[in-house]
């Protein structure tokens, strides 16, 4: 269906994402750190785990920042977990880390949400339901209230609330999915989210990158 490049900057188990995409029918899924390969792909996936500072350092070291930003401007683009957080302007991690600034906003620690909820552990690890606030082609065939798998200690707080496509709750609500135009990004891991996650990835494989969010 589509040639997909998964950006490899040395963070996270990228093979699980590749296998999930292949399972839903994607062809020529390539895990790569080569900028030319990313630039020539029809679709780009920006996954990852860990810390924003390490992510930004790895992208710079591998000369991937320019091609990543270009891809996010031109073709269907999926950010997952760290790949969502790095799209923001800045993270409060390590007393402030500059991110890619593709979306204005910040990355904040989950303690802002869990204060007063001693039973909630950080990182947030496990299944959670979504509250969709906007329709989008990648939600097609996914039930309202579907369960998705999360592993994270930080969350994104975009300046523009209209970017938010779905919320989840962990002490308080947070942005579980954001998007605009050809970019769709999730705090949860679709590749680990069984049926609902696989359907989202299948929708991404078929998606032409156009979206008019209906909120």
Backbone as a printed PyTorch tensor [residue, N CA C, xyz], in Angstrom:
tensor([[[  0.8050,  -1.2070,   0.0000],
         [  0.0000,   0.0000,   0.0000],
         [  0.8490,   1.2730,   0.0000]],

        [[  1.9140,   1.2600,   0.8090],
         [  2.6860,   2.4930,   0.9260],
         [  4.0830,   2.1830,   1.4300]],

        [[  5.0590,   2.8950,   0.9120],
         [  6.4160,   2.7600,   1.4040],
         [  6.5770,   3.6520,   2.6240]],

        [[  6.9330,   3.0710,   3.7490],
         [  6.9690,   3.7790,   5.0210],
         [  8.3750,   3.7320,   5.6020]],

        [[  8.8700,   4.8970,   6.0150],
         [ 10.1510,   4.9810,   6.7080],
         [  9.8890,   5.1950,   8.1900]],

        [[ 10.4550,   4.3380,   9.0190],
         [ 10.4390,   4.5180,  10.4690],
         [ 11.7860,   5.1080,  10.8550]],

        [[ 11.7650,   6.2970,  11.4540],
         [ 13.0020,   6.9940,  11.7680],
         [ 13.7010,   6.3090,  12.9370]],

        [[ 14.9250,   5.8840,  12.6870],
         [ 15.7440,   5.1890,  13.6830],
         [ 16.8020,   6.1510,  14.2090]],

        [[ 16.6040,   6.6220,  15.4360],
         [ 17.6170,   7.4830,  16.0500],
         [ 18.1460,   6.8520,  17.3390]],

        [[ 17.9980,   5.5060,  17.4080],
         [ 18.6180,   4.7590,  18.4880],
         [ 17.8170,   4.6890,  19.7680]],

        [[ 16.5070,   4.9950,  19.7130],
         [ 15.6910,   4.9740,  20.9250],
         [ 14.4210,   4.1630,  20.6870]],

        [[ 14.2230,   3.1270,  21.4810],
         [ 12.9830,   2.3750,  21.4190],
         [ 13.1080,   1.1080,  20.5860]],

        [[ 12.1340,   0.2300,  20.7610],
         [ 12.0520,  -1.0200,  20.0100],
         [ 11.3050,  -0.7490,  18.7050]],

        [[ 12.0230,  -0.4160,  17.6620],
         [ 11.4060,  -0.0060,  16.4140],
         [ 10.8620,  -1.1930,  15.6270]],

        [[ 11.3850,  -2.3690,  15.8880],
         [ 10.9430,  -3.5300,  15.1220],
         [  9.4760,  -3.8470,  15.4060]],

        [[  9.0120,  -3.6020,  16.6350],
         [  7.6110,  -3.8730,  16.9390],
         [  6.6950,  -2.9800,  16.1220]],

        [[  7.0980,  -1.7400,  15.8960],
         [  6.3160,  -0.8450,  15.0450],
         [  6.3370,  -1.3390,  13.6040]],

        [[  7.4950,  -1.7470,  13.1190],
         [  7.5920,  -2.2400,  11.7430],
         [  6.7250,  -3.4830,  11.5430]],

        [[  6.7670,  -4.4010,  12.4920],
         [  5.9730,  -5.6220,  12.3730],
         [  4.4760,  -5.3130,  12.3950]],

        [[  4.0660,  -4.3600,  13.2260],
         [  2.6570,  -3.9980,  13.2810],
         [  2.1990,  -3.3910,  11.9640]],

        [[  3.0100,  -2.5300,  11.3720],
         [  2.6630,  -1.9260,  10.0860],
         [  2.6060,  -2.9750,   8.9860]],

        [[  3.5380,  -3.8990,   8.9940],
         [  3.5080,  -4.9780,   8.0040],
         [  2.2680,  -5.8450,   8.1900]],

        [[  1.8810,  -6.0570,   9.4310],
         [  0.7110,  -6.8800,   9.7220],
         [ -0.5660,  -6.2910,   9.1320]],

        [[ -0.6600,  -4.9560,   9.0990],
         [ -1.8830,  -4.3210,   8.5810],
         [ -1.7820,  -4.0140,   7.0890]],

        [[ -0.7320,  -4.5060,   6.4240],
         [ -0.6890,  -4.4260,   4.9720],
         [  0.2910,  -3.4550,   4.3720]],

        [[  1.0840,  -2.7820,   5.1950],
         [  2.0660,  -1.8580,   4.6380],
         [  3.1420,  -2.6380,   3.8800]],

        [[  3.6080,  -2.0660,   2.7830],
         [  4.6970,  -2.6880,   2.0370],
         [  5.9480,  -1.8280,   2.1600]],

        [[  7.0840,  -2.4610,   2.0600],
         [  8.3800,  -1.7770,   2.1010],
         [  8.5120,  -0.8810,   3.3320]],

        [[  8.3070,  -1.4680,   4.4950],
         [  8.5450,  -0.7420,   5.7420],
         [ 10.0400,  -0.7930,   6.0400]],

        [[ 10.6570,   0.3790,   6.1710],
         [ 12.0980,   0.4640,   6.3540],
         [ 12.3980,   1.1930,   7.6550]],

        [[ 13.1740,   0.5550,   8.5220],
         [ 13.6960,   1.2270,   9.7190],
         [ 15.0450,   1.8110,   9.3430]],

        [[ 15.1770,   3.1330,   9.4220],
         [ 16.3540,   3.7630,   8.8370],
         [ 16.7920,   5.0200,   9.5670]],

        [[ 18.0880,   5.2570,   9.5610],
         [ 18.6630,   6.5150,  10.0350],
         [ 19.2350,   7.3200,   8.8740]],

        [[ 18.9470,   6.8730,   7.6570],
         [ 19.4720,   7.5350,   6.4650],
         [ 18.5150,   8.6330,   6.0090]],

        [[ 19.0110,   9.8630,   5.9510],
         [ 18.1520,  11.0010,   5.6360],
         [ 17.5480,  10.8920,   4.2430]],

        [[ 18.2840,  10.4030,   3.2750],
         [ 17.7600,  10.2810,   1.9200],
         [ 16.6290,   9.2600,   1.8440]],

        [[ 16.7640,   8.1800,   2.5880],
         [ 15.7040,   7.1700,   2.6120],
         [ 14.4380,   7.7420,   3.2220]],

        [[ 14.5830,   8.4970,   4.2940],
         [ 13.4180,   9.1460,   4.9120],
         [ 12.7840,  10.1310,   3.9400]],

        [[ 13.6160,  10.9210,   3.2570],
         [ 13.1050,  11.9510,   2.3460],
         [ 12.3440,  11.3580,   1.1720]],

        [[ 12.6760,  10.1480,   0.7630],
         [ 12.0410,   9.5430,  -0.4010],
         [ 10.8260,   8.6950,  -0.0440]],

        [[ 10.5460,   8.5310,   1.2470],
         [  9.4240,   7.6850,   1.6680],
         [  8.0920,   8.3760,   1.4120]],

        [[  7.0630,   7.5690,   1.1850],
         [  5.7140,   8.1030,   1.0010],
         [  5.0850,   8.5090,   2.3220]],

        [[  5.4580,   7.8140,   3.3870],
         [  4.9340,   8.0800,   4.7230],
         [  6.0710,   7.9280,   5.7240]],

        [[  5.9730,   8.6580,   6.8330],
         [  7.0450,   8.6470,   7.8250],
         [  6.4490,   8.4110,   9.2050]],

        [[  7.1020,   7.5340,   9.9710],
         [  6.7340,   7.2830,  11.3600],
         [  7.9120,   7.7000,  12.2390]],

        [[  7.5940,   8.5070,  13.2550],
         [  8.5990,   9.0220,  14.1950],
         [  8.2480,   8.4760,  15.5800]],

        [[  8.8100,   7.3080,  15.9450],
         [  8.4840,   6.6790,  17.2300],
         [  9.5300,   7.0350,  18.2850]],

        [[  9.5150,   6.2840,  19.3730],
         [ 10.5810,   6.4550,  20.3440],
         [ 10.1170,   6.3850,  21.7730]],

        [[ 11.0860,   6.2080,  22.6590],
         [ 10.8690,   6.1810,  24.0940],
         [ 12.0290,   6.9140,  24.7520]],

        [[ 11.8690,   7.2330,  26.0330],
         [ 12.9700,   7.8370,  26.7550],
         [ 12.7980,   9.3140,  27.0020]],

        [[ 13.9030,  10.0640,  26.9590],
         [ 13.9340,  11.4720,  27.3390],
         [ 14.0740,  12.3620,  26.1130]],

        [[ 13.4410,  13.5370,  26.1680],
         [ 13.4880,  14.4690,  25.0520],
         [ 14.9140,  14.9260,  24.7620]],

        [[ 15.6890,  15.1860,  25.8170],
         [ 17.0700,  15.6350,  25.5920],
         [ 17.8520,  14.5950,  24.8000]],

        [[ 17.7320,  13.3280,  25.1780],
         [ 18.4330,  12.2640,  24.4520],
         [ 17.9250,  12.1590,  23.0190]],

        [[ 16.6100,  12.3260,  22.8510],
         [ 16.0190,  12.2710,  21.5160],
         [ 16.5890,  13.3600,  20.6210]],

        [[ 16.6020,  14.5960,  21.1030],
         [ 17.0780,  15.7080,  20.2920],
         [ 18.5660,  15.5600,  19.9850]],

        [[ 19.3390,  15.0930,  20.9520],
         [ 20.7690,  14.8780,  20.7140],
         [ 20.9950,  13.8180,  19.6430]],

        [[ 20.2150,  12.7450,  19.7050],
         [ 20.3670,  11.6670,  18.7250],
         [ 19.9490,  12.1180,  17.3290]],

        [[ 18.8690,  12.8750,  17.2310],
         [ 18.4440,  13.3870,  15.9230],
         [ 19.5040,  14.2920,  15.3210]],

        [[ 20.0830,  15.1610,  16.1470],
         [ 21.1250,  16.0630,  15.6550],
         [ 22.3710,  15.2920,  15.2490]],

        [[ 22.7480,  14.3280,  16.0600],
         [ 23.9500,  13.5460,  15.7730],
         [ 23.8080,  12.7710,  14.4650]],

        [[ 22.6120,  12.3120,  14.1750],
         [ 22.3630,  11.5350,  12.9540],
         [ 21.8980,  12.3950,  11.7840]],

        [[ 21.9150,  13.7210,  11.9640],
         [ 21.5500,  14.6800,  10.9110],
         [ 20.1560,  14.3810,  10.3550]],

        [[ 19.2190,  14.1780,  11.2760],
         [ 17.8600,  13.8160,  10.8950],
         [ 16.8480,  14.9360,  11.1270]],

        [[ 17.2440,  16.0220,  11.7500],
         [ 16.2680,  17.0490,  12.1190],
         [ 15.6560,  17.6970,  10.8880]],

        [[ 16.4660,  18.0860,   9.9190],
         [ 15.9290,  18.7690,   8.7340],
         [ 14.9800,  17.8840,   7.9480]],

        [[ 15.3590,  16.6370,   7.7230],
         [ 14.5030,  15.7460,   6.9280],
         [ 13.2430,  15.3880,   7.7000]],

        [[ 13.3370,  15.3000,   9.0210],
         [ 12.1480,  15.0260,   9.8220],
         [ 11.1460,  16.1740,   9.6980]],

        [[ 11.6380,  17.4040,   9.8400],
         [ 10.7500,  18.5650,   9.7390],
         [ 10.1710,  18.7120,   8.3330]],

        [[ 10.9810,  18.4300,   7.3310],
         [ 10.4930,  18.4870,   5.9510],
         [  9.4090,  17.4380,   5.7300]],

        [[  9.6250,  16.2390,   6.2420],
         [  8.6340,  15.1750,   6.0870],
         [  7.3320,  15.5370,   6.7750]],

        [[  7.4250,  16.1390,   7.9480],
         [  6.2290,  16.5290,   8.6890],
         [  5.4390,  17.6050,   7.9650]],

        [[  6.0800,  18.3210,   7.0650],
         [  5.3970,  19.3720,   6.3100],
         [  4.8070,  18.8730,   5.0000]],

        [[  5.1850,  17.6720,   4.5550],
         [  4.8770,  17.2920,   3.1780],
         [  4.0710,  16.0170,   2.9930]],

        [[  4.0730,  15.0980,   3.9440],
         [  3.4920,  13.7840,   3.6690],
         [  2.8510,  13.2130,   4.9420]],

        [[  2.0630,  12.1460,   4.8310],
         [  1.4800,  11.5530,   6.0340],
         [  2.5680,  11.2150,   7.0520]],

        [[  2.3650,  11.7190,   8.2650],
         [  3.4040,  11.6720,   9.2960],
         [  2.7690,  11.2530,  10.6050]],

        [[  3.3280,  10.2070,  11.2170],
         [  2.8180,   9.6860,  12.4830],
         [  3.8990,   9.7790,  13.5490]],

        [[  3.6210,  10.5330,  14.6070],
         [  4.5100,  10.5940,  15.7620],
         [  3.9370,   9.7570,  16.8920]],

        [[  4.7910,   9.0070,  17.5790],
         [  4.3240,   8.1080,  18.6340],
         [  5.1800,   8.3070,  19.8840]],

        [[  4.5250,   8.5760,  21.0160],
         [  5.1440,   8.6970,  22.3270],
         [  6.2180,   9.7920,  22.3080]],

        [[  7.4960,   9.4510,  22.3710],
         [  8.5270,  10.4720,  22.2700],
         [  8.4390,  11.2180,  20.9520]],

        [[  8.0070,  10.5310,  19.9070],
         [  7.8330,  11.1690,  18.6120],
         [  6.7170,  12.1850,  18.5980]],

        [[  5.8270,  12.1470,  19.5650],
         [  4.8250,  13.1890,  19.7580],
         [  5.4080,  14.3320,  20.5740]],

        [[  6.0610,  14.0020,  21.6820],
         [  6.5770,  15.0360,  22.5690],
         [  7.6230,  15.9110,  21.8880]],

        [[  8.4510,  15.3230,  21.0410],
         [  9.5120,  16.0830,  20.3830],
         [  8.9830,  17.0850,  19.3690]],

        [[  7.7150,  16.9770,  18.9760],
         [  7.1340,  17.9390,  18.0440],
         [  6.8620,  19.2870,  18.7000]],

        [[  6.8620,  19.3350,  20.0210],
         [  6.5080,  20.5490,  20.7350],
         [  7.7000,  21.5250,  20.7810]],

        [[  7.4540,  22.6950,  21.3600],
         [  8.4880,  23.7350,  21.4020],
         [  9.5730,  23.4350,  22.4270]],

        [[  9.1550,  23.0330,  23.6210],
         [ 10.1060,  22.9070,  24.7260],
         [  9.5950,  21.8750,  25.7160]],

        [[ 10.5290,  21.2060,  26.4000],
         [ 10.1910,  20.2920,  27.4810],
         [ 10.7490,  20.8410,  28.7790]],

        [[ 10.0240,  20.6260,  29.8750],
         [ 10.5140,  21.0710,  31.1780],
         [ 11.5270,  20.0970,  31.7650]],

        [[ 11.7550,  18.9880,  31.0820],
         [ 12.7500,  18.0200,  31.5260],
         [ 14.1340,  18.6670,  31.6000]],

        [[ 14.9340,  18.2610,  32.6160],
         [ 16.3120,  18.7580,  32.7460],
         [ 16.3840,  20.2790,  32.7260]],

        [[ 15.4150,  20.9120,  33.3890],
         [ 15.3680,  22.3650,  33.5310],
         [ 15.1880,  23.0880,  32.1970]],

        [[ 14.6500,  22.3770,  31.2100],
         [ 14.3040,  22.9940,  29.9400],
         [ 15.1210,  22.4830,  28.7740]],

        [[ 14.4470,  21.8590,  27.8150],
         [ 15.0930,  21.3310,  26.6180],
         [ 14.3060,  21.8220,  25.4050]],

        [[ 15.0040,  22.4110,  24.4510],
         [ 14.3580,  22.8520,  23.2220],
         [ 14.0540,  21.6410,  22.3440]],

        [[ 12.8190,  21.5690,  21.8610],
         [ 12.4250,  20.4760,  20.9760],
         [ 12.2920,  21.0230,  19.5420]],

        [[ 11.5140,  20.3600,  18.7060],
         [ 11.4720,  20.7000,  17.2800],
         [ 10.6310,  21.9370,  16.9710]],

        [[  9.7070,  22.2810,  17.8460],
         [  8.8790,  23.4870,  17.6870],
         [  7.9940,  23.4160,  16.4450]],

        [[  7.5540,  22.2250,  16.0720],
         [  6.5790,  22.1150,  14.9870],
         [  5.1870,  22.4940,  15.4710]],

        [[  4.9270,  22.2690,  16.7490],
         [  3.6990,  22.7210,  17.3930],
         [  4.0800,  23.5540,  18.6070]],

        [[  3.4890,  24.7300,  18.7440],
         [  3.7520,  25.5630,  19.9170],
         [  3.1630,  24.8940,  21.1540]],

        [[  3.9660,  24.8250,  22.2020],
         [  3.5050,  24.2170,  23.4410],
         [  4.6530,  23.5720,  24.1730]],

        [[  4.3390,  22.9310,  25.2760],
         [  5.3740,  22.3880,  26.1470],
         [  5.1190,  20.9200,  26.4570]],

        [[  6.1590,  20.2840,  26.9770],
         [  6.0880,  18.9160,  27.4810],
         [  6.2710,  19.0040,  28.9890]],

        [[  5.3100,  18.4830,  29.7370],
         [  5.2770,  18.6560,  31.1820],
         [  5.2930,  17.3030,  31.8940]],

        [[  5.8040,  17.3120,  33.1360],
         [  5.8770,  16.0870,  33.9100],
         [  4.4960,  15.7040,  34.4220]],

        [[  4.2520,  14.3930,  34.5150],
         [  2.9490,  13.9080,  34.9580],
         [  2.6140,  14.2910,  36.4010]],

        [[  3.6010,  14.7180,  37.1850],
         [  3.2880,  15.1260,  38.5570],
         [  2.2850,  16.2780,  38.5850]],

        [[  2.2220,  17.0670,  37.5020],
         [  1.2410,  18.1510,  37.4440],
         [ -0.1800,  17.6030,  37.3990]],

        [[ -0.3390,  16.3860,  36.8940],
         [ -1.6570,  15.7710,  36.8080],
         [ -1.9820,  14.9190,  38.0210]],

        [[ -0.9640,  14.3100,  38.6180],
         [ -1.2030,  13.3080,  39.6530],
         [ -1.1270,  13.8780,  41.0610]],

        [[ -0.8200,  15.1750,  41.1990],
         [ -0.7700,  15.7800,  42.5370],
         [ -2.1050,  15.5490,  43.2430]],

        [[ -2.0400,  15.0200,  44.4640],
         [ -3.2560,  14.7140,  45.2000],
         [ -3.8190,  13.3410,  44.9150]],

        [[ -3.1710,  12.5940,  44.0280],
         [ -3.6190,  11.2360,  43.6920],
         [ -2.4540,  10.2730,  43.9750]],

        [[ -2.2460,   9.9760,  45.2440],
         [ -1.0820,   9.1840,  45.6350],
         [ -1.1170,   7.7680,  45.0670]],

        [[ -2.2930,   7.3040,  44.6920],
         [ -2.3970,   5.9450,  44.1600],
         [ -1.8960,   5.8460,  42.7150]],

        [[ -1.7000,   6.9980,  42.0670],
         [ -1.2710,   7.0000,  40.6660],
         [  0.2480,   7.0440,  40.5920]],

        [[  0.8180,   6.0550,  39.9590],
         [  2.2670,   5.9280,  39.8710],
         [  2.7940,   6.6060,  38.6020]],

        [[  4.0260,   7.0470,  38.6650],
         [  4.7350,   7.5980,  37.5170],
         [  5.9600,   6.7300,  37.2760]],

        [[  6.1510,   6.2130,  36.0670],
         [  5.4170,   6.5370,  34.8430],
         [  3.9960,   5.9430,  34.8280]],

        [[  3.1600,   6.5570,  34.0100],
         [  1.8480,   6.0210,  33.6810],
         [  2.0880,   4.8530,  32.7250]],

        [[  1.7960,   3.6650,  33.1730],
         [  2.1000,   2.4680,  32.3790],
         [  0.8970,   1.5360,  32.4060]],

        [[  0.2780,   1.3710,  31.2450],
         [ -0.8480,   0.4630,  31.1610],
         [ -1.9240,   0.9770,  30.2200]],

        [[ -3.1030,   0.3710,  30.3360],
         [ -4.1960,   0.6420,  29.4200],
         [ -5.0520,   1.7980,  29.9160]],

        [[ -5.5260,   2.5960,  28.9810],
         [ -6.4010,   3.7120,  29.3100],
         [ -7.3480,   3.9420,  28.1370]],

        [[ -8.5200,   4.4500,  28.4560],
         [ -9.4890,   4.7690,  27.4110],
         [ -9.2670,   6.1830,  26.8990]],

        [[ -9.7270,   6.4320,  25.6800],
         [ -9.6340,   7.7520,  25.0670],
         [-11.0020,   8.4070,  25.0120]],

        [[-10.9890,   9.7230,  25.1510],
         [-12.1770,  10.5300,  24.8700],
         [-11.8620,  11.3540,  23.6290]],

        [[-12.4220,  10.9590,  22.4990],
         [-12.1560,  11.6840,  21.2580],
         [-12.9070,  13.0090,  21.2680]],

        [[-12.2180,  14.0630,  20.8820],
         [-12.8470,  15.3890,  20.8330],
         [-12.9780,  15.8970,  19.4100]],

        [[-12.3350,  15.2580,  18.4650],
         [-12.4340,  15.6230,  17.0530],
         [-12.4960,  14.3500,  16.2100]],

        [[-13.2560,  14.4090,  15.1340],
         [-13.2290,  13.3290,  14.1550],
         [-11.9760,  13.4620,  13.2940]],

        [[-11.4870,  12.3310,  12.8320],
         [-10.2710,  12.3140,  12.0180],
         [-10.2530,  11.0070,  11.2360]],

        [[ -9.6720,  10.9850,  10.0340],
         [ -9.6180,   9.7310,   9.2700],
         [ -8.9530,   8.5760,  10.0140]],

        [[ -8.0190,   8.8590,  10.9150],
         [ -7.3440,   7.7640,  11.6190],
         [ -8.1870,   7.1520,  12.7290]],

        [[ -9.3090,   7.7650,  13.0730],
         [-10.2310,   7.1720,  14.0400],
         [-11.2350,   6.2250,  13.3760]],

        [[-11.2320,   6.1300,  12.0600],
         [-12.2400,   5.3190,  11.3730],
         [-12.2140,   3.8710,  11.8670]],

        [[-13.3890,   3.3610,  12.2330],
         [-13.4980,   1.9800,  12.6730],
         [-13.0680,   1.7180,  14.0970]],

        [[-12.7230,   2.7640,  14.8420],
         [-12.2900,   2.6240,  16.2360],
         [-13.4170,   3.1260,  17.1380]],

        [[-13.8620,   2.2980,  18.0470],
         [-14.9940,   2.6400,  18.8990],
         [-14.6470,   3.7790,  19.8510]],

        [[-15.6270,   4.6220,  20.1460],
         [-15.4710,   5.6120,  21.1970],
         [-15.2070,   4.9050,  22.5160]],

        [[-14.2150,   5.3660,  23.2640],
         [-13.8590,   4.7080,  24.5180],
         [-12.9500,   3.5130,  24.3570]],

        [[-12.3570,   3.3440,  23.1690],
         [-11.4280,   2.2300,  22.9520],
         [-10.2160,   2.3600,  23.8770]],

        [[ -9.6340,   1.2130,  24.1860],
         [ -8.4760,   1.1570,  25.0900],
         [ -7.1770,   1.1910,  24.2840]],

        [[ -6.2150,   1.9800,  24.7870],
         [ -4.8910,   2.0520,  24.1870],
         [ -3.8320,   1.9530,  25.2870]],

        [[ -2.6240,   1.5620,  24.8780],
         [ -1.5540,   1.2920,  25.8480],
         [ -0.5970,   2.4790,  25.9420]],

        [[ -0.3250,   2.9140,  27.1770],
         [  0.5330,   4.0640,  27.4500],
         [  1.7490,   3.6530,  28.2780]],

        [[  2.8920,   4.2900,  28.0050],
         [  4.0800,   4.2220,  28.8570],
         [  4.7450,   5.5880,  28.7710]],

        [[  4.5850,   6.4240,  29.8130],
         [  5.1830,   7.7610,  29.7380],
         [  5.2010,   8.4170,  31.1110]],

        [[  6.1470,   9.3510,  31.2700],
         [  6.2620,  10.1680,  32.4810],
         [  5.9800,  11.6300,  32.2040]],

        [[  5.8560,  11.9890,  30.9360],
         [  5.5890,  13.3710,  30.5270],
         [  4.3870,  13.3870,  29.5910]],

        [[  3.7880,  14.5420,  29.4380],
         [  2.6560,  14.7100,  28.5310],
         [  2.7750,  16.0500,  27.8320]],

        [[  2.1040,  16.2020,  26.7070],
         [  2.1990,  17.4490,  25.9510],
         [  1.0500,  18.3870,  26.3220]],

        [[  1.3620,  19.6730,  26.3200],
         [  0.3760,  20.7190,  26.5790],
         [  0.4710,  21.7360,  25.4480]],

        [[ -0.2470,  21.5140,  24.3440],
         [ -0.1610,  22.4400,  23.2080],
         [ -0.8160,  23.7760,  23.5250]],

        [[ -0.2520,  24.8440,  22.9700],
         [ -0.8390,  26.1670,  23.1630],
         [ -2.2190,  26.2550,  22.5120]],

        [[ -2.3690,  25.5870,  21.3690],
         [ -3.6220,  25.6130,  20.6240],
         [ -4.4330,  24.3730,  20.9570]],

        [[ -5.5070,  24.5330,  21.7110],
         [ -6.3230,  23.3970,  22.1180],
         [ -6.9610,  22.6960,  20.9230]],

        [[ -7.0720,  23.3890,  19.7880],
         [ -7.6720,  22.7790,  18.6090],
         [ -6.7850,  21.6870,  18.0020]],

        [[ -5.5460,  21.6040,  18.4290],
         [ -4.6850,  20.5070,  17.9860],
         [ -5.0820,  19.1830,  18.6070]],

        [[ -5.7720,  19.2230,  19.7320],
         [ -6.0550,  18.0040,  20.4890],
         [ -7.1820,  17.2190,  19.8170]],

        [[ -6.8800,  15.9740,  19.4820],
         [ -7.8410,  15.0820,  18.8440],
         [ -8.4640,  14.1010,  19.8230]],

        [[ -7.7910,  13.8630,  20.9560],
         [ -8.3310,  12.9680,  21.9750],
         [ -7.6440,  13.2510,  23.3060]],

        [[ -8.4070,  13.0930,  24.3770],
         [ -7.8780,  13.1730,  25.7350],
         [ -7.8810,  11.7920,  26.3830]],

        [[ -7.0110,  11.6260,  27.3700],
         [ -7.1140,  10.5350,  28.3250],
         [ -7.0050,  11.1630,  29.7090]],

        [[ -7.2470,  10.3800,  30.7450],
         [ -7.1750,  10.9060,  32.1050],
         [ -6.1860,  10.1040,  32.9310]],

        [[ -5.3720,  10.8410,  33.6810],
         [ -4.4870,  10.2310,  34.6660],
         [ -4.3120,  11.2540,  35.7850]],

        [[ -5.2500,  11.2750,  36.6830],
         [ -5.3390,  12.3280,  37.6790],
         [ -6.1410,  13.4960,  37.1530]],

        [[ -5.8080,  13.9420,  35.9670],
         [ -6.5590,  14.9560,  35.2270],
         [ -6.4050,  14.6240,  33.7510]],

        [[ -7.1730,  15.2740,  32.9080],
         [ -7.1090,  14.9420,  31.4950],
         [ -5.8360,  15.5060,  30.8680]],

        [[ -5.3470,  14.8110,  29.8530],
         [ -4.1800,  15.2500,  29.0910],
         [ -4.3820,  14.8830,  27.6260]],

        [[ -3.6100,  15.5040,  26.7640],
         [ -3.7200,  15.2490,  25.3280],
         [ -3.1330,  13.8780,  25.0090]],

        [[ -3.9860,  12.9770,  24.5380],
         [ -3.5390,  11.6400,  24.1560],
         [ -3.2460,  11.5360,  22.6670]],

        [[ -3.8190,  12.4460,  21.8720],
         [ -3.5420,  12.4970,  20.4360],
         [ -3.7120,  13.9310,  19.9710]],

        [[ -2.8000,  14.3680,  19.1260],
         [ -2.8690,  15.7040,  18.5500],
         [ -2.6390,  15.5900,  17.0510]],

        [[ -3.0180,  16.6120,  16.3130],
         [ -2.7680,  16.5740,  14.8850],
         [ -3.1860,  17.8470,  14.1870]],

        [[ -2.6320,  18.0130,  13.0040],
         [ -3.0020,  19.1020,  12.1160],
         [ -2.5270,  18.7440,  10.7190]],

        [[ -3.4080,  18.9670,   9.7360],
         [ -3.0620,  18.6920,   8.3360],
         [ -2.5880,  17.2420,   8.2010]],

        [[ -1.3600,  17.0230,   7.7540],
         [ -0.8610,  15.6770,   7.4850],
         [ -0.1610,  15.0290,   8.6800]],

        [[ -0.1880,  15.6920,   9.8480],
         [  0.4910,  15.1660,  11.0350],
         [ -0.5390,  14.5990,  12.0100]],

        [[ -0.2850,  13.3980,  12.4910],
         [ -1.0790,  12.7790,  13.5410],
         [ -0.0780,  12.2280,  14.5530]],

        [[ -0.2930,  12.5080,  15.8280],
         [  0.6640,  12.0640,  16.8470],
         [ -0.0730,  11.5650,  18.0750]],

        [[  0.4770,  10.5350,  18.6940],
         [ -0.1750,   9.8980,  19.8350],
         [  0.7950,   9.7570,  21.0020]],

        [[  0.2660,   9.9420,  22.2250],
         [  1.0590,   9.6330,  23.4060],
         [  1.0620,   8.1330,  23.6700]],

        [[  0.0210,   7.4470,  23.2860],
         [ -0.0580,   5.9970,  23.4480],
         [  0.7140,   5.2930,  22.3320]],

        [[  0.8830,   3.9930,  22.5150],
         [  1.6030,   3.1610,  21.5490],
         [  0.6010,   2.3370,  20.7500]],

        [[  0.2770,   2.7180,  19.5270],
         [ -0.6620,   1.8990,  18.7460],
         [ -0.1260,   0.5100,  18.4560]],

        [[  1.1850,   0.3800,  18.3180],
         [  1.7600,  -0.9270,  17.9960],
         [  1.6290,  -1.9100,  19.1600]],

        [[  1.3150,  -1.4110,  20.3610],
         [  1.1340,  -2.2590,  21.5350],
         [ -0.3320,  -2.3070,  21.9760]],

        [[ -1.2280,  -1.7230,  21.1900],
         [ -2.6140,  -1.5330,  21.6200],
         [ -3.5910,  -2.4940,  20.9610]],

        [[ -3.1070,  -3.6260,  20.5150],
         [ -3.9450,  -4.7040,  19.9990],
         [ -4.8970,  -4.2040,  18.9090]],

        [[ -6.1600,  -4.5960,  18.9640],
         [ -7.0550,  -4.3770,  17.8270],
         [ -7.2170,  -2.8960,  17.4880]],

        [[ -7.4640,  -2.0570,  18.4860],
         [ -7.6720,  -0.6340,  18.2060],
         [ -6.4030,   0.0040,  17.6440]],

        [[ -5.2650,  -0.3770,  18.1990],
         [ -4.0110,   0.1740,  17.7110],
         [ -3.6980,  -0.2630,  16.2930]],

        [[ -3.9500,  -1.5300,  15.9970],
         [ -3.7110,  -2.0180,  14.6460],
         [ -4.6410,  -1.3380,  13.6430]],

        [[ -5.8820,  -1.0630,  14.0590],
         [ -6.7950,  -0.3690,  13.1510],
         [ -6.2970,   1.0520,  12.8860]],

        [[ -5.7850,   1.7180,  13.9120],
         [ -5.2400,   3.0610,  13.6960],
         [ -4.0670,   3.0160,  12.7130]],

        [[ -3.1920,   2.0340,  12.8640],
         [ -2.0570,   1.9140,  11.9410],
         [ -2.5200,   1.5740,  10.5270]],

        [[ -3.5390,   0.7310,  10.4170],
         [ -4.0960,   0.4380,   9.0950],
         [ -4.6590,   1.7030,   8.4590]],

        [[ -5.3450,   2.5150,   9.2570],
         [ -5.8640,   3.7830,   8.7440],
         [ -4.7330,   4.6930,   8.2870]],

        [[ -3.6280,   4.6960,   9.0420],
         [ -2.4750,   5.5180,   8.6430],
         [ -1.8980,   5.0490,   7.3140]],

        [[ -1.8030,   3.7430,   7.1410],
         [ -1.2620,   3.1970,   5.8960],
         [ -2.1000,   3.6420,   4.6940]],

        [[ -3.4070,   3.7660,   4.8940],
         [ -4.3150,   4.1490,   3.8090],
         [ -4.5140,   5.6660,   3.6800]],

        [[ -4.0990,   6.4050,   4.6690],
         [ -4.3850,   7.8340,   4.7620],
         [ -3.6080,   8.6220,   3.7130]],

        [[ -4.2870,   9.5700,   3.0520],
         [ -3.6080,  10.4000,   2.0630],
         [ -3.0260,  11.6770,   2.6610]],

        [[ -3.1560,  11.8550,   3.9690],
         [ -2.5720,  13.0180,   4.6190],
         [ -3.4940,  14.2200,   4.7280]],

        [[ -4.6920,  14.1110,   4.1940],
         [ -5.6270,  15.2230,   4.3060],
         [ -6.5310,  15.0050,   5.5070]],

        [[ -6.8320,  16.1000,   6.2030],
         [ -7.6860,  15.9900,   7.3640],
         [ -8.3060,  17.3460,   7.6570]],

        [[ -9.6020,  17.3530,   7.8050],
         [-10.3040,  18.5180,   8.3080],
         [-10.9280,  18.1000,   9.6320]],

        [[-10.2660,  18.4610,  10.7240],
         [-10.7260,  18.0290,  12.0330],
         [-12.1210,  18.5870,  12.3110]],

        [[-13.0440,  17.7190,  12.6570],
         [-14.4060,  18.1150,  12.9670],
         [-14.6260,  17.9450,  14.4590]],

        [[-14.5590,  19.0580,  15.1720],
         [-14.6100,  19.0080,  16.6310],
         [-16.0160,  19.3490,  17.1290]]])
